[in-house]
Amino acid sequence: MFSRYQHFRYGIYSFLCIGALFLIMKLCSLENVGYLRFLNVFIVFFFTNRLAKKNRQIDDDDNFLSAFGSLILANAVTVVLSLVSFVIYATFIQPDFIDHFDGGIFWNRHVTIDQAAVILFFEGMGSALAVSFINVLYWNERTPENKCVPVEPAKE
């Protein structure tokens, strides 16, 4: 039972740490410093790596797709919870936040909350896919006796 729902737990841990990062940035008036927002990538990498390591420790002959699915699910939980908290923040806590939201390359200056949510969802799921894929490839090659990718012995 413990290992069955650990992807939800790690997704919630990742979300809470990202929320704490943005809260600290808000309290220190650093929310306009763009490069500090990249710290959330390191948080997601950290918790995804821990989940992949835990999956490998619990089930050594875990196949590639189940490991990848577990990591994707954990990161999708993080993305969905972050998206919900963004909408709540932009709607109720600081309604003028969306007025200062840059549209970027693809959107005009007048971005609605719905458009911003769609942008953040696709960006988050794209990065979740990339982070999960990188971590599952890394942990797939970590043990020489893994059953996922059979390795032929070296020829002498």
N, C-alpha and C positions, 0 to 999 in steps of 0.2 A: 504493500500500500504506500510505503514511503517513496519508493522510486517511481511510482506510477504518475504522481502529480507534481514531481519536482520541477518540471518545466514551467508550471504556473507560479510556483514559489520563486524561482529565479527571475522570471519576468516581473514579478511584483517587487523583488529586491532591486532590480535594475531601475524600474520606474521610480521607486522611493529615493534612490540615490540621485537620479536625474532631477527629480523634484527638489531635493535638498540643494543641489548645485544651483538651480535657477533661483531658489529662495535666498541663498547666500548672495548670489549676484545681485538680486533685487535689494536686499538689505544693505549691501555695500555700495549701491548706486553704480554697479558695473554692468547693467543690462544692455548698455549701448556698445560695449566692447565686444566686437564680433568674434574675435579669435578665442575668447573664453568659452564660447558656445561649442567649440570643437572638443571640449573636455567630455561632453556626453558620449562621444564616440569611444573614448577610452573606458568609460564606465560600462558601455554595452559590450565592448570587447572583453573586459574583465569578467563580467558575469557570464557571458557566453562561453568563455574559456573554462571557467569553473564548472559550468554545467556539462560541457563536453568531457572534461576530466572525470567528473562524477559518473557520467554515463559509462565511460570506459572502465572505471573501477568496479562498478556494480555488475556490468554485463560485458565481459571481455570479448565475447564473440558477437557483439551487437553489429548488425549490418549497417551499411552506409546510409540507406534511406531512412531507417528508423532513427538513427542518430541525427541526421539532417532534419528530419521532421520535428524532433524534439527541440532542436535549437531554433528552428523557424517559429515554432509555436511559442517558445519563451520570448523571442523577440517581437512576435506579433502581439503578445499580451502587453509588452512594454509600449509598443506603438499605439495600440488602441487606448490604453490608459492615459498615455501622454496626450493623445488627441482629445480625449474627453476633458482632461484638465485644462488644455489650451482653450477649448470652446467655453468652458465655465469661466476661466480667467478673463477672456476677451469679452464675454457677454456681461458678467455680473461684477467682477472685481475691478477691472479697469476698462470701461467701455471705450475710452478714447485710444486704446492701444491699436485697434485695427486701422485708425486714421493715420498712424505713423508707420504702418506695416508696408515695407517696400514690396512692390509687385515683382521686382526682378526683371529678368529678360523676357519672360513669356507673358506677363500680365501688365496691365496698365497701372496707374497710380491708385486707382479706386478699387481696392480689393475688398470683397465682402468676406464675412466670416466663413461662409460656405466654400468660397474659392480657396481661402487660406487653409481650411481644413482638408480639402482635397489635395492641395499642394503638399501639405505636411504628411498626409497619409501615404501618398506615392513616394515621397522622399524617404519616409521612415521605413516603408516596406522594401524599398530598393536597398537601403543600407542594411536592413535586417537580413535580406537575402545574401548580400555580399559578406557580411560578418559571419553569418552561419556557415556559408560555404567555405570561407577561409579556415574557420576553426575546425570544421569536420574534416577537411583535407589534412590539416595539421595533425589531429588526433588519430586519423586513420593510419598514418604512417608511424605512429609513435611506438607501437609494439611489434616486434618482428614476428610473433606468432599469431597475428590477427588473421581472421578467417574471411575478411571482406575482400582483400586483394591478395590472391595467392602469389607468392614470390618464388620463383624458381631459384634453386641454389646456384651460386656463382660457379662458372666453369673454370677449371684450372688449366 
